[in-house]
Amino acid sequence: MTGSPQLIIDIKEEATDMKNSNRKRTGGKTRSIIALSVVLVLTVVLAVVGVTGMPLDARGLYKLKPWLPTTNAENWPTALSLGLDLRGGVYVEYSAKAPADTDASFDSLMEGTIGVIQQRLTDKGYAESTVQRIGNDGIRVEIPDVTDPSAVLDLIGSPAKLEFKNSQGEVFMDGSMVQTATYYYSEGDHQVAFTLTDEGAKIFAEVTAASIGQRIAIYLDDVELIAPTVQSAITGGSGVINNMESAEYAKTIAAKIQSGALPLELTQQKVDTVSATLGDDALSTSVLAAIIGILLVMLVMIIRYRLNGVVASWALCIYIITLFFLLAVIPGIQLTLPGLAGIVLGIGMAVDANVIIFERFNEEIRRGRPAKAAVRMGFKNAMSAILDANVTTLIAAVVLMFFGTGSIQGFAKTLLLGVLVSMFTAVVVTRFLMKNIVNLGATSTKLFAAVKAVKEEQ
């Protein structure tokens, strides 16, 4: 006796559905294994490269520098720009005063003086030095890796030397004959207008009349600023340099010409020297303390959240790697002791976001939701709290960055970057890891929360 044809068809269709379901489940596990393996390999490789560096060319043409100094002297300098308190060097503050016989804007003189000091230090090989304005009339200069502080201080304090040279390279006028130099915009053209003293006006008129069609070069501290072509004789004691490539470039030239003609009088207020040994000790101690703290945080997370604690530790490693790579490639960020504090605070923000997510996830698990649904609902319920906590910190970091000075700005920059990266790792990386781990079949409540707590909630 044979079964009915309809029953046989139903059994075949059910078997086919089961096979398709198994194939999808197997395919999903395979994809998750591949995805997690790729992320794990990238995490390990990038961490090793960041810590030790990696030569990419046997001839030494290019290499990836390590984030921080190592015992291998060939790895210096580091990819991260280290501040004075971690690297050693000279820190000096000046008060600035305008000459009594000038009508020029103090702000323009200050801007030009800062530019001149920075250019001098760069030309002498101190490219990583920083020159900043503090308050209304103060200038702070930080110069890492200085072996002869007195020579550097003499270089900073010497007056600017502005010279005008004709097409034969002969100096015919100096900065003392320039009264003002200002930027202005006229009919689509960025220009620098300058005025001369009576003596300068006479000399300039004679030279320009004999140099029509030729170039006159302006030098500051023996470095050419600009070499415009003379279109006509410039009489009357004023002239214009036109066809400047941008407003920023024209403002820079005007400020440097002005500062060369009328430099601010600098009075040294404070000098401090940080030895390289002291900076190296501070760096090694800070890094050791940060490593111990991070390992303790990972241990607590694993004990409290079990498998999710492992996920949090993995995401935290990705956070640290991403943050340090960004600190290495983004210009204008120097790593200082306050900056390290900002990084540690950012790590705390990243852990805090994971705690919020895992608590919401465990709540859904205790309510009897499947692990996949708990991941989705946990992130959904935690998102508002994560955004609120991070946005307030971002606002504080932005305010400190714009209104703080020196080390405060270093702290604000690393904190701002750290919070942004922590939001990315919490929302994207942690979710990706949790989702793929659950896809592998890690759905037992024992892996995420205490069984006793689950029974009590039920």
PAMAR-879152 format. One record per residue (C-alpha): residue in one letter; y, x, z negated. Coordinates in Angstrom, 3 decimals, decimal comma, always signed. Layout:
# residues N
A Y X Z
...
This chain:
# residues 458
M +0,000 +0,000 +0,000
T +3,324 +1,463 +1,013
G +6,703 +1,054 -0,642
S +9,441 -0,986 +0,908
P +11,551 +0,786 +3,526
Q +14,768 +0,008 +1,616
L +13,469 +1,623 -1,577
I +12,459 +4,755 +0,297
I +15,907 +4,986 +1,899
D +17,618 +4,570 -1,487
I +15,472 +7,312 -3,023
K +16,276 +9,670 -0,136
E +20,003 +8,969 -0,387
E +19,927 +9,562 -4,144
A +18,103 +12,848 -3,652
T +20,629 +13,873 -1,013
D +23,527 +13,040 -3,352
M +21,923 +15,085 -6,123
K +21,491 +18,034 -3,763
N +25,108 +17,798 -2,609
S +26,266 +17,545 -6,208
N +24,226 +20,610 -7,169
R +25,576 +22,509 -4,183
K +29,162 +21,655 -5,160
R +28,507 +22,645 -8,759
T +26,888 +25,905 -7,671
G +29,685 +26,599 -5,194
G +32,296 +25,893 -7,889
K +30,610 +28,321 -10,285
T +30,426 +30,972 -7,578
R +34,119 +30,624 -6,807
S +34,990 +30,814 -10,499
I +32,857 +33,937 -10,973
I +34,542 +35,608 -8,007
A +38,029 +34,590 -9,158
L +37,514 +35,790 -12,731
S +35,913 +39,023 -11,553
V +38,838 +39,783 -9,254
V +41,360 +39,117 -12,041
L +39,371 +41,272 -14,466
V +39,194 +44,199 -12,034
L +42,912 +43,951 -11,258
T +43,737 +43,803 -14,969
V +41,759 +46,957 -15,725
V +42,958 +48,892 -12,655
L +46,646 +48,057 -13,145
A +46,438 +48,882 -16,846
V +44,907 +52,290 -16,133
V +47,420 +53,026 -13,366
G +50,309 +51,997 -15,585
V +49,215 +54,162 -18,505
T +48,100 +57,291 -16,628
G +49,849 +57,079 -13,246
M +48,089 +57,742 -9,967
P +48,768 +60,304 -7,220
L +48,519 +58,619 -3,831
D +48,943 +61,672 -1,671
A +47,035 +64,948 -1,975
R +50,146 +66,874 -0,931
G +52,134 +65,303 -3,746
L +54,500 +63,403 -1,477
Y +54,308 +60,253 -3,563
K +52,745 +59,173 -6,814
L +52,760 +56,214 -9,157
K +54,406 +57,390 -12,345
P +53,063 +56,315 -15,746
W +55,073 +53,803 -17,740
L +55,555 +56,124 -20,699
P +55,323 +59,893 -21,303
T +51,858 +61,391 -21,609
T +50,584 +64,775 -22,716
N +50,464 +65,811 -19,065
A +53,862 +67,321 -18,269
E +53,398 +66,628 -14,562
N +53,756 +62,903 -15,274
W +57,395 +63,310 -16,278
P +59,677 +61,544 -15,508
T +58,219 +58,161 -16,324
A +58,416 +54,988 -14,296
L +60,376 +53,359 -17,121
S +63,929 +54,519 -17,683
L +64,034 +55,575 -21,333
G +67,175 +55,207 -23,400
L +68,870 +57,875 -25,428
D +67,117 +56,978 -28,696
L +63,693 +57,465 -27,077
R +64,420 +60,411 -24,807
G +67,041 +62,461 -26,579
G +70,478 +63,476 -25,327
V +74,192 +63,041 -26,068
Y +76,070 +59,892 -27,030
V +79,887 +59,997 -26,994
E +82,671 +57,435 -27,383
Y +86,256 +57,747 -26,148
S +89,415 +55,757 -26,641
A +91,483 +55,460 -23,471
K +95,261 +55,375 -23,129
A +97,350 +54,947 -19,997
P +100,129 +57,462 -19,243
A +103,561 +56,287 -20,325
D +105,083 +56,675 -16,848
T +102,745 +54,337 -14,966
D +103,043 +50,706 -13,961
A +99,437 +50,464 -12,819
S +97,030 +47,926 -14,265
F +95,149 +49,269 -17,282
D +91,977 +47,483 -16,148
S +92,106 +49,150 -12,739
L +92,658 +52,530 -14,368
M +89,750 +51,891 -16,730
E +87,459 +50,863 -13,883
G +88,399 +53,900 -11,860
T +87,966 +56,279 -14,789
I +84,500 +54,922 -15,521
G +83,585 +55,353 -11,861
V +84,834 +58,930 -11,843
I +82,880 +59,860 -14,992
Q +79,712 +58,275 -13,618
Q +80,111 +60,064 -10,291
R +80,683 +63,414 -11,986
L +77,581 +63,051 -14,116
T +75,509 +61,967 -11,112
D +76,717 +64,928 -9,055
K +75,721 +67,286 -11,876
G +72,172 +65,910 -11,969
Y +72,509 +63,337 -14,763
A +71,654 +60,358 -12,564
E +70,208 +58,342 -15,466
S +73,367 +58,547 -17,567
T +75,221 +55,330 -18,391
V +78,978 +54,806 -18,727
Q +80,183 +51,520 -20,210
R +83,412 +49,984 -21,375
I +83,449 +48,884 -25,011
G +86,147 +46,598 -26,302
N +89,567 +46,779 -24,700
D +90,166 +50,515 -24,569
G +86,848 +52,202 -25,336
I +84,366 +54,057 -23,126
R +80,814 +54,915 -24,176
V +78,800 +57,565 -22,342
E +75,070 +58,122 -22,852
I +73,461 +61,149 -21,193
P +69,708 +61,713 -21,609
D +68,052 +65,136 -21,450
V +71,168 +67,201 -22,120
T +70,560 +70,859 -23,008
D +74,232 +71,895 -23,245
P +76,319 +69,056 -24,759
S +79,585 +71,008 -24,823
A +79,502 +71,652 -21,072
V +78,893 +67,976 -20,360
L +81,708 +66,890 -22,671
D +84,085 +69,299 -20,928
L +83,023 +67,826 -17,597
I +83,755 +64,281 -18,776
G +87,117 +65,068 -20,345
S +88,651 +67,063 -17,512
P +91,301 +65,260 -15,416
A +90,350 +63,869 -12,042
K +91,335 +65,951 -9,008
L +92,473 +63,862 -6,060
E +93,320 +65,702 -2,826
F +94,397 +64,733 +0,690
K +93,217 +66,994 +3,512
N +94,269 +67,054 +7,167
S +91,888 +67,326 +10,119
Q +91,735 +71,126 +9,652
G +90,545 +70,681 +6,061
E +93,826 +71,885 +4,535
V +95,077 +70,241 +1,339
F +98,594 +68,861 +1,893
M +98,961 +66,460 -1,044
D +97,398 +65,829 -4,451
G +96,922 +62,833 -6,710
S +100,176 +63,337 -8,604
M +102,024 +62,020 -5,539
V +100,179 +58,680 -5,519
Q +101,714 +55,849 -7,534
T +99,369 +52,897 -6,929
A +96,286 +51,981 -4,930
T +95,145 +48,351 -4,808
Y +92,688 +46,188 -2,886
Y +93,718 +43,129 -0,955
Y +92,286 +40,835 +1,709
S +94,245 +39,925 +4,804
E +93,179 +38,024 +7,929
G +89,481 +38,746 +7,539
D +90,003 +42,423 +6,730
H +89,304 +44,226 +3,462
Q +92,069 +46,742 +2,870
V +93,389 +49,293 +0,373
A +97,168 +49,534 +0,050
F +98,747 +52,571 -1,565
T +102,257 +53,685 -2,503
L +103,543 +57,246 -2,875
T +106,252 +59,045 -4,767
D +109,376 +60,115 -2,907
E +108,003 +63,609 -2,475
G +104,626 +62,293 -1,389
A +106,206 +59,858 +1,079
K +108,060 +62,690 +2,811
I +104,978 +64,926 +3,081
F +102,729 +62,051 +4,187
A +105,160 +60,990 +6,898
E +105,244 +64,495 +8,359
V +101,464 +64,959 +8,306
T +100,620 +61,516 +9,735
A +103,178 +61,935 +12,518
A +101,376 +65,117 +13,571
S +97,872 +63,643 +13,080
I +97,876 +60,439 +15,151
G +94,333 +59,797 +16,362
Q +92,936 +62,281 +13,871
R +91,303 +61,781 +10,465
I +92,837 +62,395 +7,067
A +90,243 +62,799 +4,313
I +90,690 +61,834 +0,670
Y +88,653 +63,835 -1,838
L +87,992 +63,172 -5,509
D +86,596 +66,112 -7,493
D +85,706 +67,833 -4,183
V +83,687 +64,811 -3,015
E +84,912 +62,938 +0,047
L +85,823 +59,338 -0,714
I +86,966 +58,209 +2,708
A +88,346 +59,690 +5,935
P +90,407 +57,081 +7,827
T +91,863 +57,680 +11,289
V +95,660 +57,775 +11,525
Q +96,883 +55,025 +13,855
S +100,609 +55,779 +13,581
A +103,090 +57,757 +11,503
I +103,235 +56,328 +7,965
T +106,783 +56,369 +6,685
G +108,486 +54,550 +3,835
G +106,098 +55,749 +1,138
S +103,387 +53,111 +1,567
G +100,341 +52,687 +3,775
V +97,166 +50,703 +4,320
I +93,546 +51,748 +4,844
N +91,950 +48,893 +6,765
N +88,583 +47,913 +8,243
M +86,714 +48,481 +4,963
E +83,081 +47,384 +5,131
S +83,177 +45,060 +2,098
A +85,373 +43,873 -0,752
E +83,277 +45,771 -3,296
Y +83,562 +49,007 -1,345
A +87,333 +48,598 -0,911
K +87,812 +47,883 -4,636
T +85,777 +50,972 -5,517
I +87,863 +53,204 -3,230
A +91,108 +51,752 -4,581
A +90,004 +52,257 -8,180
K +88,971 +55,859 -7,545
I +92,205 +56,711 -5,741
Q +94,155 +55,117 -8,568
S +92,198 +56,915 -11,267
G +92,574 +60,200 -9,438
A +96,320 +59,759 -9,302
L +96,816 +58,384 -12,810
P +93,771 +59,145 -14,967
L +93,552 +57,615 -18,410
E +94,070 +59,898 -21,359
L +90,709 +60,101 -23,159
T +90,464 +60,857 -26,871
Q +87,039 +61,695 -28,200
Q +86,172 +59,444 -31,139
K +82,493 +60,001 -31,798
V +79,764 +62,363 -30,672
D +76,112 +62,094 -31,595
T +73,174 +64,163 -30,408
V +69,578 +62,914 -30,463
S +66,956 +65,635 -30,114
A +64,154 +65,172 -27,612
T +61,613 +65,690 -30,413
L +63,135 +62,911 -32,514
G +63,188 +60,568 -29,528
D +59,573 +61,379 -28,679
D +58,507 +60,750 -32,293
A +60,322 +57,419 -32,319
L +58,651 +56,400 -29,061
S +55,122 +57,376 -30,121
T +55,508 +55,686 -33,523
S +56,883 +52,496 -31,967
V +54,150 +52,330 -29,340
L +51,451 +52,896 -31,982
A +52,889 +50,133 -34,172
A +53,049 +47,780 -31,181
I +49,409 +48,514 -30,225
I +48,197 +47,871 -33,779
G +50,147 +44,636 -33,946
I +48,807 +43,431 -30,589
L +45,190 +44,194 -31,558
L +45,603 +42,314 -34,845
V +47,075 +39,332 -33,008
M +44,142 +39,342 -30,567
L +41,653 +39,483 -33,456
V +43,277 +36,543 -35,231
M +43,378 +34,522 -31,994
I +39,678 +35,148 -31,319
I +38,681 +34,199 -34,880
R +40,814 +31,055 -34,842
Y +40,271 +29,809 -31,292
R +36,946 +31,418 -30,336
L +36,545 +31,412 -26,560
N +40,138 +30,352 -26,060
G +41,128 +33,295 -28,244
V +39,409 +35,586 -25,751
V +41,333 +33,834 -22,969
A +44,588 +34,333 -24,892
S +43,853 +38,037 -25,381
W +43,137 +38,438 -21,679
A +46,323 +36,587 -20,758
L +48,241 +38,737 -23,236
C +46,991 +41,891 -21,487
I +48,145 +40,464 -18,150
Y +51,493 +39,614 -19,736
I +52,016 +43,190 -20,986
I +50,984 +44,725 -17,645
T +53,272 +42,404 -15,671
L +56,196 +42,957 -18,025
F +55,987 +46,756 -17,907
F +55,675 +46,815 -14,127
L +58,786 +44,645 -13,860
L +60,649 +46,882 -16,310
A +59,696 +49,839 -14,119
V +60,870 +48,364 -10,803
I +63,949 +46,349 -11,823
P +67,025 +48,614 -11,755
G +69,500 +48,728 -14,610
I +67,021 +48,308 -17,479
Q +66,588 +51,145 -19,936
L +63,864 +51,010 -22,566
T +65,338 +51,610 -26,019
L +64,157 +50,991 -29,577
P +65,917 +47,595 -29,636
G +64,395 +46,995 -26,207
L +60,931 +47,606 -27,656
A +61,780 +45,043 -30,319
G +62,616 +42,594 -27,543
I +59,243 +43,279 -25,919
V +57,396 +42,661 -29,200
L +59,346 +39,433 -29,707
G +58,425 +38,396 -26,168
I +54,757 +39,028 -26,991
G +55,181 +36,735 -29,979
M +56,618 +34,047 -27,702
A +53,651 +34,425 -25,339
V +51,161 +34,054 -28,218
D +53,102 +31,077 -29,574
A +52,826 +29,292 -26,229
N +49,061 +29,867 -26,181
V +48,736 +28,538 -29,744
I +50,501 +25,311 -28,747
I +48,223 +24,921 -25,711
F +45,017 +25,589 -27,648
E +45,945 +23,190 -30,452
R +46,561 +20,415 -27,927
F +43,321 +21,339 -26,170
N +41,340 +21,177 -29,431
E +42,876 +17,807 -30,227
E +41,530 +16,456 -26,945
I +38,120 +18,031 -27,596
R +37,952 +16,355 -31,044
R +38,732 +13,020 -29,417
G +35,618 +13,391 -27,328
R +37,155 +14,309 -23,989
P +35,155 +16,552 -21,639
A +36,326 +20,168 -21,506
K +37,833 +19,838 -18,008
A +39,877 +16,808 -19,010
A +40,860 +18,521 -22,268
V +42,273 +21,487 -20,331
R +44,358 +19,179 -18,156
M +45,639 +17,031 -21,027
G +46,174 +20,021 -23,324
F +48,558 +21,691 -20,887
K +50,294 +18,401 -20,138
N +50,938 +17,652 -23,815
A +51,993 +21,203 -24,656
M +54,427 +21,701 -21,794
S +57,482 +20,064 -23,366
A +57,161 +22,068 -26,599
I +56,733 +25,329 -24,647
L +59,799 +24,656 -22,492
D +61,968 +23,693 -25,480
A +61,058 +26,830 -27,436
N +61,535 +29,186 -24,478
V +64,729 +27,663 -23,099
T +66,563 +28,096 -26,410
T +65,450 +31,733 -26,559
L +66,538 +32,264 -22,947
I +70,004 +30,912 -23,725
A +70,333 +33,283 -26,690
A +69,181 +36,239 -24,562
V +71,693 +35,440 -21,797
V +74,562 +35,195 -24,289
L +73,623 +38,529 -25,865
M +73,297 +40,167 -22,447
F +76,774 +39,119 -21,289
F +78,700 +39,512 -24,538
G +76,756 +42,325 -26,237
T +77,135 +46,039 -25,646
G +74,846 +49,045 -25,593
S +71,622 +48,570 -27,516
I +72,273 +44,824 -27,906
Q +72,228 +44,461 -24,126
G +69,003 +46,473 -23,951
F +67,404 +44,102 -26,448
A +68,683 +41,047 -24,555
K +67,428 +42,260 -21,157
T +63,880 +42,968 -22,340
L +63,802 +39,722 -24,331
L +64,991 +37,704 -21,322
L +62,433 +39,277 -19,019
G +59,720 +38,963 -21,667
V +60,307 +35,246 -22,184
L +60,245 +34,557 -18,436
V +56,977 +36,468 -18,034
S +55,474 +34,764 -21,107
M +56,216 +31,335 -19,616
F +54,517 +32,399 -16,394
T +51,413 +33,731 -18,145
A +51,146 +30,686 -20,423
V +51,608 +28,083 -17,708
V +49,837 +29,814 -14,811
V +47,549 +32,608 -16,022
T +46,124 +30,968 -19,156
R +45,490 +27,721 -17,306
F +43,785 +29,568 -14,451
L +41,502 +31,440 -16,837
M +40,622 +28,370 -18,914
K +39,946 +26,253 -15,863
N +37,586 +28,786 -14,300
I +35,757 +29,486 -17,555
V +35,132 +25,774 -18,031
N +33,890 +25,593 -14,432
L +31,236 +28,172 -15,356
G +29,736 +25,667 -17,771
A +31,465 +26,652 -21,026
T +31,887 +23,042 -22,184
S +30,299 +23,051 -25,655
T +32,746 +22,140 -28,429
K +31,297 +24,933 -30,560
L +32,914 +27,420 -28,178
F +36,407 +26,089 -28,875
A +36,557 +24,407 -32,298
A +34,569 +24,157 -35,509
V +31,744 +21,616 -35,270
K +32,529 +20,307 -38,763
A +36,092 +19,509 -37,753
V +34,831 +17,696 -34,657
K +32,519 +15,450 -36,691
E +35,268 +14,624 -39,190
E +37,595 +13,501 -36,422
Q +34,897 +11,309 -34,954
